[in-house]
Each structure stands twice: as C-alpha cells, then as structure tokens.
C-alpha cells in the first residue's frame, strides 16, 4: 500500500480499571460519542478486581449505548500490566488504543488515530496530548516539571511529528499496532500499578524495547486525552510516595534487563542530580525557592528508591 492510501482497520479501545466508579462511565461515554463509525471499533474493558460500583457503571454504559460493541472482562490477577496484557489477548482489532479510566477524550480522538495508521503503514506506535483537568486548585509548589510528573501532561506542539529520542507517549494515551506485541513481548507484570501501589515504568519498559528494535512513535496533536486530577493526587504525601516509587520501579525495570543496565541507570541518576541543582539555582534567583526545593526532594526520593534494597 502506498503512503496516503487509506485502508479501513478495526480498532480496539482498551480501558483497564480499578476502583474508579466515579469516572469510568464518563470515559466510556466520551469514546461512544466520538465522531467515528461505530462498526469500526470496539471497547474492551478490563476490570482488575474492583471492589466498588465499577461493574454497575459499566453495565449502565452498555445499556445506554447498545450500538457500541462493548466487551467486559474481569482480570483476577492484580496489576495494571496483567490487565493490559489481558486487553491485548481479548482485543479483536489490529490497532490497540490504551486509555485511562479517569479521563475523557475529544470527539476527533478515534478518527485521528484511525486516519493516521491507515495512511502510514510503517508507523507502529503513537500517542497524543494529555491535558490535566483539576478537580481543585493546583498547589503553589508545582513547577512545569512536577506537573508533568503528577498529571502526565504532554504537549509537543500543534504539528504531527516523531517523538524525540527519550520522550515517549504517555501510557494513558498510547496506541500500538497489535503486531508490536508479537515483536517485543507483553507488559512486564513485575511493573505497573497493583492495587494502591504506585510502582510503574511498564510503559517505559515497553517503549524502550520498541526503540531497541528501531520502532518509532508518532505524536498526533489531534488525539487529545483530558486527564482528571483529583485532590488526592495533589498532596505532598502522594508526591513523596510517587517519586519514591519511580526510583523503585527503575530498579526493578533495569535489573530485569541486566546489572549493567542498572548501574548505567545509577550513573544517569548522578547526571540528573547535576541538572536538578542547576534548575534549583534558577528557581532560587527568581524567588521560587519552594518549587526548586520540590525538585530536590523529587530527585532525592527517586534516588532513594533506586538504591534502597
């Protein structure tokens, strides 16, 4: 197929959820109300042992939108990676879109991804902007860097482009040709959220494997995900737990590859400390010491998680 020629493809929108009954219906609704032919996609919902009213909300959606192909599964193995892998196994589409349960998407979301993958058969992965939507006021200690960390905010501009080296799609708004998982494997089940644990890095692990095989990802500004940020994610307690978990996740991820990879990650952490101190100095001279101090604490917590047994 030549570039520019369109081929109709079937899309599987995979939504993995755990105890988010407050949000999951609206996420499903935003997908169902996309400006896209209903016969060209399915929604695959993986309930990862929720103990709230998630199932009830899913059944309400199924009743309210009977024209949508909605397939509901319970994954009893706890963990986001288990749920994501179950989504791959159950999906019927050749394009898999992962979205989060605490978000909504714009009306051109599905069409944007469908059109691009149909006309660019060489592209195997993609992602779009992530815009935070706060339920309360943003803390004064937030900086651009902390905002990205807490909310997953991503904006690479208004033009489609390849993701720069070292920058990846955010997991809550990422797309893959299903064949990618045959080439690089599934999500590492030792990584990713498990219940209330904040261990992550399963997405980075997968993207690194793709990069190692020369698989690039494309940024599509027209596929926007609005990530809802509750007050609970804006506390200093959550900040400390999350940043420590980032370091712990990196230790698990790199040691699963090799000790050499782990030691290389420790070296890169030292380099990051230099950059963090430079940023702190910039915040200091602009009288934003509190924001600078948070960056120092962020780096300290990550380092602690990376080095602790």
C-alpha positions as CSV (number, residue, x, y, z in Angstrom):
1,X,0.0,0.0,0.0
2,X,1.4,3.4,-0.9
3,X,1.6,6.2,1.6
4,X,-1.6,8.3,1.6
5,X,-3.8,5.4,0.5
6,X,-6.4,4.6,3.2
7,X,-7.2,1.1,4.5
8,X,-10.0,0.5,6.9
9,X,-8.8,-1.0,10.1
10,X,-10.6,-2.3,13.2
11,X,-9.7,-0.5,16.4
12,X,-9.8,-1.9,20.0
13,X,-10.0,0.7,22.7
14,X,-8.7,-1.0,25.8
15,X,-9.6,0.5,29.2
16,X,-8.2,-1.1,32.3
17,X,-9.8,0.0,35.5
18,X,-9.6,-0.5,39.3
19,X,-12.0,1.2,41.7
20,X,-12.8,4.2,39.6
21,X,-16.6,4.0,39.5
22,X,-16.7,7.8,39.8
23,X,-15.0,8.3,36.4
24,X,-15.3,5.2,34.3
25,X,-18.8,5.9,32.9
26,X,-17.8,9.4,31.6
27,X,-14.7,7.9,29.9
28,X,-16.7,5.3,28.1
29,X,-19.3,7.9,27.2
30,X,-16.6,10.2,25.6
31,X,-15.5,7.3,23.4
32,X,-19.0,6.4,22.4
33,X,-19.7,10.0,21.4
34,X,-16.7,10.2,19.1
35,X,-17.4,11.2,15.5
36,X,-16.4,7.8,14.2
37,X,-18.3,4.9,12.7
38,X,-19.4,2.5,15.5
39,X,-18.8,-0.6,13.3
40,X,-15.1,0.2,13.1
41,X,-14.2,-0.1,16.7
42,X,-14.9,-2.0,20.0
43,X,-14.4,-1.0,23.6
44,X,-12.6,-3.7,25.7
45,X,-12.9,-3.0,29.4
46,X,-10.7,-5.0,31.8
47,X,-12.0,-4.7,35.4
48,X,-9.0,-5.6,37.6
49,X,-10.8,-6.8,40.7
50,X,-12.6,-3.5,41.5
51,X,-14.5,-3.6,44.9
52,X,-16.7,-0.5,44.2
53,X,-19.5,0.0,41.7
54,X,-17.4,-0.2,38.6
55,X,-19.3,-3.2,37.2
56,X,-22.6,-1.5,37.8
57,X,-21.4,1.7,35.9
58,X,-20.1,-0.5,33.0
59,X,-23.4,-2.2,32.7
60,X,-25.2,1.2,32.8
61,X,-23.0,2.3,29.9
62,X,-23.7,-0.9,28.0
63,X,-27.5,-0.3,28.4
64,X,-27.3,3.4,27.5
65,X,-25.2,2.8,24.4
66,X,-26.4,-0.5,22.9
67,X,-25.0,0.4,19.5
68,X,-21.4,0.3,20.8
69,X,-19.5,-3.0,20.7
70,X,-18.6,-3.2,24.4
71,X,-16.8,-6.3,25.8
72,X,-16.4,-6.6,29.5
73,X,-13.9,-8.8,31.3
74,X,-12.6,-9.3,34.9
75,X,-8.9,-9.9,35.3
76,X,-8.3,-11.6,38.6
77,X,-4.5,-11.3,38.6
78,X,-4.0,-8.0,40.3
79,X,-1.9,-5.4,38.5
80,X,-2.2,-3.0,35.6
81,X,0.3,-4.9,33.5
82,X,-1.8,-8.1,33.9
83,X,-4.9,-6.1,32.9
84,X,-3.2,-4.5,29.9
85,X,-1.9,-7.9,28.7
86,X,-5.5,-9.3,29.1
87,X,-6.6,-6.4,26.9
88,X,-4.2,-7.5,24.2
89,X,-5.4,-11.1,24.4
90,X,-9.1,-10.2,24.2
91,X,-8.8,-7.4,21.5
92,X,-10.1,-8.2,18.1
93,X,-8.6,-5.1,16.4
94,X,-5.3,-4.7,14.6
95,X,-4.9,-1.3,16.3
96,X,-5.0,-1.1,20.1
97,X,-5.6,2.1,21.9
98,X,-5.0,2.4,25.7
99,X,-6.9,5.0,27.6
100,X,-7.2,5.6,31.4
101,X,-10.3,5.3,33.4
102,X,-10.0,8.7,35.0
103,X,-10.1,10.7,31.8
104,X,-12.2,11.7,28.7
105,X,-11.2,12.2,25.1
106,X,-12.1,14.7,22.4
107,X,-14.6,13.9,19.6
108,X,-11.9,13.5,16.9
109,X,-9.9,11.1,19.0
110,X,-10.6,7.8,17.2
111,X,-10.7,9.3,13.8
112,X,-7.3,11.0,14.3
113,X,-5.6,7.7,15.1
114,X,-7.5,5.7,12.6
115,X,-6.7,8.0,9.7
116,X,-3.0,8.2,10.5
117,X,-2.5,4.5,10.9
118,X,-4.5,3.8,7.7
119,X,-2.2,6.1,5.7
120,X,1.1,5.3,7.4
121,X,1.5,1.5,7.5
122,X,5.2,1.9,8.5
123,X,4.2,3.6,11.8
124,X,3.7,1.0,14.7
125,X,3.0,3.3,17.7
126,X,1.7,6.7,18.5
127,X,0.4,9.0,21.3
128,X,-1.3,12.3,21.7
129,X,-1.5,15.2,24.1
130,X,-2.5,14.8,27.7
131,X,-4.2,17.8,29.3
132,X,-4.7,17.8,33.1
133,X,-8.2,18.7,34.4
134,X,-8.0,19.7,38.0
135,X,-10.8,19.0,40.5
136,X,-9.2,21.5,42.8
137,X,-6.6,24.2,42.7
138,X,-3.1,23.4,41.6
139,X,-0.6,23.5,44.5
140,X,1.8,26.5,44.7
141,X,4.8,24.2,44.7
142,X,4.0,22.9,41.3
143,X,6.5,23.6,38.5
144,X,6.4,22.6,34.9
145,X,8.5,19.5,35.8
146,X,6.4,18.4,38.8
147,X,3.2,19.0,36.8
148,X,4.4,16.6,34.1
149,X,5.3,14.1,36.8
150,X,2.0,14.2,38.7
151,X,-0.5,14.7,35.9
152,X,1.2,13.1,32.8
153,X,0.8,16.4,31.0
154,X,2.2,16.1,27.4
155,X,2.1,18.7,24.7
156,X,4.7,18.6,21.8
157,X,3.0,21.3,19.8
158,X,0.4,21.5,17.1
159,X,2.1,19.6,14.3
160,X,2.4,15.8,13.9
161,X,6.0,14.6,14.5
162,X,8.1,11.7,15.7
163,X,8.6,11.7,19.4
164,X,12.1,13.0,20.2
165,X,14.6,10.4,21.4
166,X,14.0,9.6,25.1
167,X,10.4,11.0,25.0
168,X,7.5,8.5,24.9
169,X,3.8,8.6,24.6
170,X,2.0,8.7,28.0
171,X,0.5,5.3,28.8
172,X,-3.0,6.7,29.3
173,X,-3.0,7.9,25.7
174,X,-0.9,5.4,23.6
175,X,-1.6,3.4,20.5
176,X,0.0,0.3,19.0
177,X,-0.4,-2.0,16.1
178,X,-1.2,-5.3,17.6
179,X,1.8,-6.9,15.8
180,X,4.1,-4.9,18.0
181,X,3.5,-7.2,21.0
182,X,4.5,-10.2,18.9
183,X,7.8,-8.5,18.2
184,X,8.7,-7.0,21.6
185,X,6.6,-9.0,24.1
186,X,3.9,-8.1,26.5
187,X,3.9,-5.7,29.5
188,X,6.2,-6.7,32.3
189,X,3.9,-7.9,35.1
190,X,6.5,-7.1,37.8
191,X,6.0,-3.4,36.9
192,X,2.8,-1.3,36.8
193,X,0.3,-0.3,39.4
194,X,-1.0,-3.1,41.7
195,X,-4.0,-2.0,43.8
196,X,-2.8,1.1,45.6
197,X,0.9,0.6,44.9
198,X,2.5,3.3,42.7
199,X,5.1,1.1,41.0
200,X,5.1,1.9,37.3
201,X,7.6,2.0,34.4
202,X,5.8,-0.8,32.5
203,X,5.2,1.6,29.7
204,X,8.8,2.9,29.6
205,X,9.9,-0.7,29.6
206,X,7.8,-1.5,26.5
207,X,8.8,1.7,24.7
208,X,12.5,1.0,25.3
209,X,12.1,-2.4,23.8
210,X,10.4,-0.9,20.8
211,X,13.2,1.7,20.4
212,X,15.8,-1.1,20.6
213,X,14.2,-2.7,17.6
214,X,14.0,0.6,15.7
215,X,10.3,1.1,16.2
216,X,9.4,4.8,16.4
217,X,6.3,6.5,17.8
218,X,4.4,9.4,16.2
219,X,2.9,12.3,18.1
220,X,-0.6,13.2,16.9
221,X,-1.9,16.5,18.3
222,X,-5.5,15.8,17.2
223,X,-6.0,12.9,19.7
224,X,-6.4,14.7,23.0
225,X,-6.9,13.0,26.3
226,X,-8.2,15.1,29.3
227,X,-6.7,13.5,32.5
228,X,-8.8,14.2,35.6
229,X,-6.6,15.1,38.6
230,X,-8.3,14.7,42.0
231,X,-7.2,16.5,45.1
232,X,-5.7,13.2,46.4
233,X,-3.0,13.4,43.8
234,X,-2.0,16.9,44.7
235,X,-0.9,16.2,48.3
236,X,2.6,16.1,49.5
237,X,2.1,12.6,50.8
238,X,1.2,11.4,47.3
239,X,4.2,13.3,45.8
240,X,6.6,11.5,48.2
241,X,5.1,8.1,47.6
242,X,5.0,8.6,43.8
243,X,8.6,9.9,43.5
244,X,10.0,7.1,45.7
245,X,8.1,4.5,43.6
246,X,9.6,5.9,40.4
247,X,13.1,5.1,41.7
248,X,11.9,1.6,42.9
249,X,10.3,1.0,39.5
250,X,13.5,1.9,37.7
251,X,15.5,-0.5,39.9
252,X,13.1,-3.4,39.1
253,X,13.0,-2.5,35.4
254,X,16.7,-2.2,34.8
255,X,17.7,-5.2,36.9
256,X,15.3,-7.3,34.9
257,X,17.4,-6.4,31.9
258,X,20.9,-6.7,33.4
259,X,23.1,-5.4,36.3
260,X,25.0,-3.4,33.7
261,X,21.7,-1.6,32.8
262,X,21.0,-1.0,36.5
263,X,24.5,0.5,37.1
264,X,24.1,2.6,33.9
265,X,20.8,3.9,35.4
266,X,22.6,4.9,38.6
267,X,25.1,6.8,36.6
268,X,22.4,8.6,34.7
269,X,20.8,9.5,38.1
270,X,24.0,11.2,39.1
271,X,23.8,13.2,35.9
272,X,20.2,14.1,36.7
273,X,21.3,15.4,40.1
274,X,23.6,18.0,38.3
275,X,20.6,19.1,36.2
276,X,18.4,19.3,39.2
277,X,20.8,21.5,41.1
278,X,21.1,23.8,38.1
279,X,17.3,24.1,38.0
280,X,17.2,24.8,41.7
281,X,19.6,27.7,41.2
282,X,17.3,29.1,38.5
283,X,14.3,28.9,40.8
284,X,16.4,30.5,43.6
285,X,17.3,33.6,41.6
286,X,13.7,34.0,40.5
287,X,12.4,33.8,44.1
288,X,10.7,30.4,43.6
289,X,12.7,28.5,46.2
290,X,9.7,26.3,47.2
291,X,9.4,25.0,43.6
292,X,13.1,24.4,43.5
293,X,13.1,22.6,46.8
294,X,10.4,20.2,45.4
295,X,12.7,19.3,42.5
296,X,15.4,18.5,45.0
297,X,13.0,16.3,47.0
298,X,11.8,14.7,43.8
299,X,15.4,13.7,42.9
300,X,16.2,12.6,46.5
301,X,13.1,10.3,46.6
302,X,13.9,8.8,43.2
303,X,17.5,8.1,44.2
304,X,16.4,6.6,47.4
305,X,14.0,4.2,45.7
306,X,16.7,3.4,43.1
307,X,19.3,2.5,45.7
308,X,17.4,1.0,48.6
309,X,17.2,-2.8,49.0
